[in-house]
């Protein structure tokens, strides 16, 4: 019988990608994405480093800039101030 860690491990190809992964797949720098989304580069850095979680409006803007739905991104757990 497999152990719990084995059962709960999600294959990488099925995992929800992070903002950084999606940004890199689109060949965008943080600055490029910031300009496309109308947010600051530091906002993207904080989200990617797990220091903050974007507000709904920012998440929508970032996802739109990447051409996806906000639900398709693995956002950090920490809530923005």
PyMOL commands that set and color helices and strands:
alter all, ss='L'
color gray80, all
select helices_A, chain A and resi 4-8+12-14+19-25+30-37+41-48+56-66+70-72
alter helices_A, ss='H'
color red, helices_A
deselect
rebuild
show_as cartoon
